[in-house]
Amino acid sequence: MMPLHLAPFVRWRSGLVLAWICLFSVGFTCIGAEHAASVTHPLPVAFSDLLPHFLVEPDDVYIVKNKPVTLTCRSTPATQIYFKCNGEWVHQDQHLIERDVDPATGLPVMQVKIDISRQQVEKIFGLEDYWCQCVAWSTTGTQKSQKAFVRIAYLRKNFEEEPLGKEVALDQEVLLHCHPPEGVPPAEVEWQRNEELIDPKTDPNFFITADHNLIIKQARLADTGNYTCVAKNIVARRKSSSATVIVYVNGGWSTWATWSACSAVCGRGWQKRSRSCTNPTPLNGGTSCEGQSVQKSACTATCPVDGGWSEWSKWTPCGVDCTMWRSRECTQPTPGTGGKECQGLDVQSLNCTSEQCPQTASGAEDVALYVGIVAVALCLTLLLIILVLVYRRKKEGLDADVADSSILTTGFQPMGIKPTKPENSHLLTIQPDLTTTTTSYQGTLRSRNEVGGKFSMSNGPLLEPLPNGSHTLHNGKLPSDPNAFMDRLSSQTYFKTLPRDNVNTSYGTFNFLGGRLTLPNTGISLLIPPEAIPRGKIYEIYLTIQKKEDMRLPLAGCQTLLSPVVSCGPPGVMLTRPVILSMDHCFDACLENWAIRLKKQSYEGSWEDVLQLGEEVVSEPYYCQLEAETCQVFTEQLGRFALVGESLSMAATKRLKLLLFAPAYCSTLEYNIRVYCMDDTQDLLKEVMQMERQLGGRLIDEPHVLLFKDSYHNLRLSIHDMPQAHWRSKLLAGYQEIPFYHIWSGSQRTLHCTFTLERQNLSTCDLTCTLCVWQVEGEGQSFSLDFNISKDIRPLDSDFLLMDNCTPALAGPSAFQIPYLIRQKICSSLDAPCPNGADWRLLAQRLKLDRHMSFLASKSSPTSVILDLWEAQHFHSGNLNQLAAVMAEIGKQEAMIFLVSDGEC
C-alpha cells in the first residue's frame, strides 16, 4: 500500500507524463503555455520503457558513540525516491532530496539522503539488525536497492583470553595465546614486544596465526621481553596484560684443560685439571652444569738423580809431546730427571819425566809444515783453473742465447701472402712476420747442454734444461708431455708440494715474445706479455691448481678462502714486466663489506700478505684488477697465490653454487640425490663434474647460486612434496644441515648432502618433488624436480657446463689478439703525453680503468699495460673492432689497422 504522503506524487506523475510526451517527439518543437524551447539534445525514444537503476546504493555503516550516520541513494531515471527502514517508510520531511540531469544522456538523476541516529537503532529490539532500503519510481515502475545494516559499534574492555608468561630454552618454539574482546566490527589484533610492534614480514622468526596467537619459531636471547596483545577497531583500542617471556640458556661444560704438573718433586703427589661452565654460560635462570669442575689424580714424580764419576782410567803412554792422559765419565750414576751434573774435570794430563819421554827424529815438524804449504798451493791452482773455465763457459752461453733470440725473431716468416687491396698498400709496409695466424715457425728451440744461461733465475732454484732439447713451434702451439715435466719438477725441493694432477696443469717454453697458459674450464690463466721475459732468455713456465685440502692456509677469525690456490712458476725467474694471473673469486666484490688480501707463499713455506685490495701501492710488485666474478693479478714475481677475505659486516656474502646429481641408471628400489654446496668458482665446478662422471651421475637440474651471509647460521637442506603413494624419504629428520664454519672457511672443496629415496616398486619411475636449500634467517633456493629416472631425455648433461676447449699453452703472436707490431705502434702513439688528453689516459677512461691511473702512470709504457689487461680480459670474447672504435674516438689513425684482415697483414 502507498503511504498517504505519496498521493500528491501520483497526481504530479500524470502531469509529468504529458510533459515528457512532447519532449520525445524528435525533430519537432514543443510550445508550452508560458514559454517555448527547442530540444537541442533529443532524449531516447525508449525512455518511457526504462526502469530506474541505482547509481549509489546505501552501504552498511556503524554508529560510533552518539554520532548519527548518513545513508545515500542515487538513481536514474527516477521521478521519486523514498527510504524504508525495518519495513516502515521514512517520513518525507526526513529526506534530503537533490535533482539533476545526466549531461551525457539527458536522463533525470535523483539523490536522496537520510540520517540515522543511535536512538532510532536502539528502539529495535530482538535478534534482527536495524536496516534501511531505498525505493525508486519511474514512469514504468519501481526498483529496490540492497539493504544497508546500521549497527552500533563497540569494543568490550576485557580480553576473552590473555597471553601468559613463559620460560623457554634457547631455540625452543613459543606459543602465546590471545582471544581479543568482543566487538562490532570485530577487532584486529597485533602484537608488541617491549612496546614495539612485531612485524612478521621483517622478522620471519615470528608468525601470527589466523586465531591471533603469536608463535616464536626458534627462541633467541633477543626474544626475551614483555609481550602484549593489542586489539582495536573503529571505536577503541585495548591492550592485554603483558606476558613476560624469558629465554634461558642451560650451561655446558668446556673441554678439560691439560693436567697440571705433579705437586711432588720426588715421589707420590697429586695433579689436577679443570673445566668451566662456559660452553655456553648459563643465562636467564638456565641450569648450571652438573658434575665436578675440578678433577684430581694421583701421580708419582721420578726423583732427580745426581750424576757421579766413574773410576779414572789408566794413564796413557807418554806421548811425543812428553804428556800422558787419563779420563773418567759421569756414569755412576748418570744424571737424570733434573739431577745435577758431575762437578770437576773429566780429563787429566801429566808431563812425563825425561826418562819416559821418547826421542823423536829432528825436523819432523818442518816436514809437516812443508807438506801443508804444497797442499795449499795445489788448491789455489785448481781454483784458478775452475774460474777460467766458468768465465769461458758464460761467454759462450751468452753468444748462444743471442743466437737463439735471433732464431725466434726471424723464424716467423709469411707463407704465401699476396696483397689483395691496393688501397691499403701502405699498411703492407708493416713487417708481417708477427701479425698473422697463418704464419708458422719452422725452426726449433734447442736447449743445448752447453747453454747454462737460458734459465737464469735470481733467489730461487734453477730448472734444468730440457733433456734432449728439441721443441718445435707450429702456429704457437707447444708440445705437451705432462708426465715428464711433472717428474722433473717434483725432483726439486720447492716443487715437491705441486699436485701430480696433469689435468689441472699447463706448461710451456717461452721467450721475449710472451704467450699464455690456460687451465681449461677453470677460469685460470697466466698472460706473459711481450718483453716480460728478457731478450736472450727462455723460460719453462708452469701453471697449476693446488687442492685446498693439501694447502692449509693459516686462516684466523672470520677469514675465508675466496679463490682457488694457484701456483705459477718457477719462482725466482727474472721478469722485466708484470705478468697477469687471472682467476675466479666467490665473494660479492663489495670492498665496503670485506678486507681482501692477496697471499703468497714464501720459499720457506709460510704465507705472507703481499697486497690488500683497495689499498694498492704502485711501487709494490703486485696489483689487482677486481671484477664481479674474476680478478686479474699483476705480479712481477711468480709463485703460489690465493685471495683471502675477512668480513667487515654482516652484509658480506659468499656465492655458493648448488648442484644436483643423481644416478644415470638405477636398478634398485633406492635412489640417491646428491646436493653439492661449493664456492662459485669454475675450478670447483669442473672438479665436481669430473668426479660425478666417474661415479656415473648426471646433472638433474640447472645450477643455482645462493648468497651465503656471514651470520654464523648453518645451511639447511630438505625435500618436500613427494607422492607418498610411490616414494618415501629415508631421512629420519626433517632436514639436513651443514655447519656454518665448514662452508665459510672455504677449505673443504666439495661439501654435499645425500637424500636417499625409496620407491615402492621398480615400475615407479616418475619422480616429482621440491628440494630446498636455505641459510637459517637468510636466503634460500628451491629446485622443482619432475622427471623420469629411467628415461630422462632432457638435454642437460655435465658437458653442457664445460665448453672451454682452448689450447692450454700458446706461445708467440698466436697468444694475443693484437698483432705485435701494431701493438708497438699503438704504444708509441699513446704513451707520449698529449696536450688535449688524447693519450693513454683517455684510452684508460674509455675502457673503464679510471681507478688504476696511478698504477698505470708508474709504468714506463702505460699503454702496453692497458693492452695487456685487455688481452687478459677478452681473450675468448674480445672484439678488435670494438677496440678500434675506441681508438677512433680518441682520434688516433692507428685504429684503421684493426680493420685490416689477417690475409692483408
NUTIVEX-344578 format. One record per residue (C-alpha): residue in one letter; x, y, z. Coordinates in steps of 0.05 Angstrom, whole numbers, plus 5000, padded with zeros to 4 digits. Example, Ala and Ser with C-alpha at 12.3 -4.5 7.8 and 13.67 -1.06 7.14 Angstrom:
A524649105156S527349795143
// end
This chain:
M500050005000M502550704982P503751175040L498951775046H504452285036L505751974967A498652144939P500852824912F506352464876V501252064836R497752684811W504353014795R506652404757S500652424709G502253124690L509552954682V507852414631L504152924587A510053394590W515152854570I510852614511C512253284478L519753224491F520152544458S517652804391V524352814355G525453384306F519353794327T518554394372C514154364434I510855014455G508255094526A503155574554E508256064581H514655934540A517655534482A524255154478S527554764422V530554084441T538054124428H539553434459P533752984440L532352424490P531951694471V525151474447A525650854493F526051274556S518751144573D520350394579L526350474626L526250244698P530450634747H537250364765F541650564824L548050944815V549350944890E546250454940P546550515016D552350125049D552949815118V555150325169Y557050345243I554850865293V560751075335K558651335404N552951845391K554752075321P549051975271V550551645204T548151845135L545251375082T545451585009C541551334950R542351574877S538251334817T536751484744P531751574712A527751674776T521952124790Q521851984865I525951614917Y523951434988F527351035044K524150455081C527450255147N525749605182G519549545139E516950255153W517150845105V521351435128H517552085131Q518352565072D520953115117Q526952695137H529252625065L534453105035I532853094960E537453334903R535353314829D539953364769V540453164696D545952704669P549653144617A551652534577T544752204569G539952764588L536452294637P533952564704V538252374764M535552404835Q539552334900V536452254970K539852245039I537352085108D540652105177I540051525226S541251665300R543351205356Q536551275388Q533051015325V537350395324E536650255399K528950255392I529449605353F529449015399G530448285383L535347895341E534648295277D539348865260Y536949555240W536549605165C534550115112Q532850055039C531150574986V525550504933A525950894867W520051044820S519851204746T514151244695T514950494684G515550214753T519750164817Q526449864839K529049694908S536249784930Q540349304973K539249315048A544149725088F545049495160V546250025214R549849765275I552350085339A559949995342Y563149785408L569149405437R569049065505K574449215555N576448515576F580148005533E576947325529E584047025534E590447385551P597647155538L601346825596G608746905612K613546325597E620646105608V623445725548A630045435528L634245715471D631745515402Q625145245431E618445425398V614045915438L606445975432L602846575463H595146555462C590647155453H583047195444P581047935435P574948255468E568148205435G566748795389V562949065329P566249085280P570848505301A577448755329E584048705292V589848415332E597248605332W602948415379Q608148845414R614748665446N617149175497E612149675468E614949585397L610649305341I612348595317D612348535241P613047815216K614848065147T621248385172D622747835223P620647155197N622146835264F615247085286F608546825260I601447065277T596246525267A589146625240D586246595310H591047155333N596146725370L603646905367I608746365350I616246475360K619345935316Q626145895350A627046285414R633246735413L636347115471A633947755438D626747495442T626847575518G621848125536N614648335553Y609548135500T602748495494C596748315452V593348945424A586048935398K583049525361N577049725318I573850385298V571350505369A577150365415R583950035425R585149535482K591549235509S592248575545S596548485606S603848375588A606647675586T614047615603V617847125560I624746925587V629446545540Y634346175583V640745815566N642845195603G650245165619G655044695586W662044465605S668144685567T673344175548W678143945603A684544345610T691143975609W693543635673S697744065718A704743875738C705443375795S705343705862A711143285888V718143395864C720142695884G715542115900R707842095905G703642725895W697443005862Q695743335796K689243655774R685543925714S679544385710R673844585665S668845165666C661345215655T662245685596N660245265536P655345605539T654946015603P648045945637L643646555625N636846795648G635946255701G638545675659T641145075697S648345045716C652844485695E652343835733G658643495755Q665543695780S669344285754V676044005780Q678943305776K684743055817S689142465803A694942135840C701742195808T708741965821A714542415806T721142095790C726342335838P732342715809V738842325804D745342695813G750942465769G757242115797W764142005768S766741325748E773841105766W779641435730S782341045671K789640835668W794741345645T796341335571P803441205549C807841825546G806842165480V811342535432D809843185469C812042865534T804842855561M800442285586W792842285596R787341955636S779742045636R773341885673E765841905656C759642165693T756141495691Q755941255763P750241435764T748441815701P744642465719G737142415705T730342755717G733443425733G739243165774K745843535778E751543415730C758243175756Q762843715782G770143725763L774643525704D773442905663V780542905633Q787342995667S794243085636L801142995666N808143155640C812642555631T819542515662S825542575615E826841825621Q819641665599C819542175541P821141825474Q826642105428T823942385361A827442495295S829643215286G825843635234A819243245237E815343885249D818744205189V816543635144A809243725164L809744465150Y812444355080V807043855063G801644365084I804544915041V804644464979A797444254990V795144984995A798745164931L795444594893C788544814917L789645534894T791945294825L785744854817L781145424838L784245884786I783245364731I775845294750L774746044748V777746094678L773345534653V767045844683Y768546514651R769446204583R763145794591K758946414608K761646784548E759846214502G752846154535L751446894524D753146834450A748646224445D742846604478V743447164429A743546654373D737146334400S733847004404S735447164333I732546504312L725946674345T725647364317T726947154246G723546474245F716546744236Q716146874162P710046964118M708046384074G704346514010I701847214027K699047613969P696548323974T689348383952K687449113963P691949633932E688350193970N691249924035S698149804007H701150304055L699349824111L703149264080T709649614095I708949354166Q713448754175P708648164171D712747654210L708947714275T701847924256T698247344224T695446684246T697546354180T704946404194S708845854228Y715545784260Q719445254220G725545234265T726644914332L728345174401R734144764425S736444784497R743544564487N747244274547E752744774538V748045354547G747345504620G744446194620K737746054589F734345924655S737646474695M733746584759S735247004819N733846794891G730746124870P732345424846L734445304775L730544874727E734944414689P734844474612L730344004575P733643324569N734443244495G732043924477S728143964413H721644374418T718244544352L713245114350H707645094298N702645664300G704645794371K702345124398L707144774446P708344024450S706043734516D708943174556P705843304625N708542674659A715742814642F715043554661M711843394728D717042864743R722543384731L719143894775S717843424833S725243244836Q726743944863T725544134935Y720644704925F716344334875K715043714918T708544034941L705944114870P699943664853R701243064808D694743234771N696543324697V689343514681N689844164721T696944344700S699444714638Y706544874619G710445164561T717045454539F717046204526N721846754504F721247504498L715247444451G711047214510G705046754510R699346484550L697945884596T690745674608L687445144651P681144984610N674445034645T677445344708G677546094693I685046084709S690246344660L697146664660L698647204608I706047324594P706347984556P711548124503E718148354532A716348074601I721947554592P728747884577R731247804507G736047224502K732546834557I728046234550Y723846014610E720045374621I713745624658Y708145224690L701145384716T697244924763I691644904816Q693344674887K688044264923K685544654982E685844055028D693243985012M694744725024R692644915095L692645675094P693245995163L686146295168A684646675232G678046945259C672847085205Q677746985148T675646555090L678746295026L675546654966S679346374906P683045744884V690245674906V694245774842S701545634830C705545924773G713045874766P718445704774P719246234828G725246674825V725446784749M727347484728L721647874695T722348564665R714748694664P708948424706V705247814682I697647764693L694647194732S687147124722M682746714769D675646684795H673246904864C666746764902F665147404942D660347974927A666048434903C663948994950L670249224986E666049605037N663948935067W670748585061A678148655075I681148255017R688448055018L692747724965K697047204999K703446904971Q707346314997S714646445011Y720145964990E720445725063G713045535061S709946095103W704246515075E705047275072D700347855057V703148194995L697148624976Q690548895006L685449034952G683349764951E689849984985E694749814929V701550154929V704150284859S711350174880E709949464901P710848884852Y703548674859Y696948994836C689848734826Q684048904779L677648664812E671448484772A664648184791E666847454789T674247474769C680547844785Q686947984747V693347994789F699348374762T705648074791E713048134776Q714547504816L711846804802G709646374860R703546094896F697646574906A690746584938L685447104956V683447115029G677847555057E675547775125S668448025131L667448725159S659848685168M654048205168A652448425097A658648065070T656547475027K659846904990R656946604927L655445864932K654045424872L648644894884L648844274840L644043674840F646442994815A643042314812P644941634781A644341604706Y641740894714C638140594774S636139854780T634639844855L629040104898E633640634929Y635041274890N640241784915I640242534901R646742874917V646743624931Y653443984926C654544644961M661144954939D664545614925D662245914859T668745834820Q669745464755D675345014780L670744704833L665144624783K670044244738E672343814795V665243614815M663443474743Q669443014734M668142654800E660742544783R662542284715Q666741744749L661041584797G656141514739G651942104759R648642634717L646243344730I638643344740D637344094743E640744744726P645645004778H643145544825V647146084861L645946224935L648646834972F651346575039K651947115093D657047165150S651547085202Y654146455237H647746085215N648145395185L645845165116R639644715115L637144245062S630443895058I626043525009H618443605003D612243474961M613842754942P608042304922Q607441894986A603941324950H610141184908W616141484943R618641595013S624841925042K629441515087L631742145122L629642095195A629942845210G626143405175Y632443695144Q639943615137E644744145160I651844355140P655444755195F656945485181Y664445425191H665144845143I662445295088W665345965109S672545715116G672745525042S677844985056Q673044405042R672144374967T666143934953L661243945011H654943554995C648943215026T645542585000F637942475002T636341734998L629441604969E625840934964R620540754914Q615140244927N616739814867L621439804808S615940014760T615540704793C619941164752D616541844754L619342294809T616542964828C619043344889T621644014914L628644064943C630044684986V636844965007W636945565053Q641145905105V637645985172E635046705174G637946815105E636846705031G634346045001Q633645684935S628945134913F629244604858S622744354828L624143654801D619543284754F622742744711N623042004695I629141674727S629541114676K628841514611D630542234625I631942534557R632943254578P639043564542L642243744609D648843394617S655443534652D658643714585F653544274580L657544674630L664544514605M665044864537D672045164542N676444784493C682145284488T689345064479P692845014547A699245344522L700345864467A706946194452G708646784409P703747204368S698146684368A697146804442F694847524431Q689247844392I693148484377P698848364328Y705748504357L707949074310I701149414313R701549384388Q708249724387K705550264342I699650404388C704250434449S708950934416S702951354395L699351384463D705051344514A707452054499P703152574536C698452964491P696253684507N688953544490G688952894531A688552424472D693651944501W693751324545R689551674598L683651744551L684351014530A684050814604Q677751224613R674350914552L676050214578K673450404649L680250354682D679951034715R681550794785H688150504762M691151154736S696551194789F698650474776L698850574701A702651234707S708150884746K709850434687S714750614632S709450444580P702350544608T699150364542S702449684540V699749524610I692749734587L693249284526D695848714570L689748774614W685148804554E688348164527A687447814594Q680148024599H677947894527F682047314502H675746894487S670647454476G674848044453N672948424391L678448814356N673349244321Q670749494388L677849664408A678750004341A672450414354V675350644420M681750854384A677651224333E674051604388I680851814416G682652074348K688351624330Q689151404258E692350754281A685350494294M684650344220I689849804228F684949374265L680349354205V685549004162S684248264154D689247724171G690847604098E692448334086C697348354143
// end
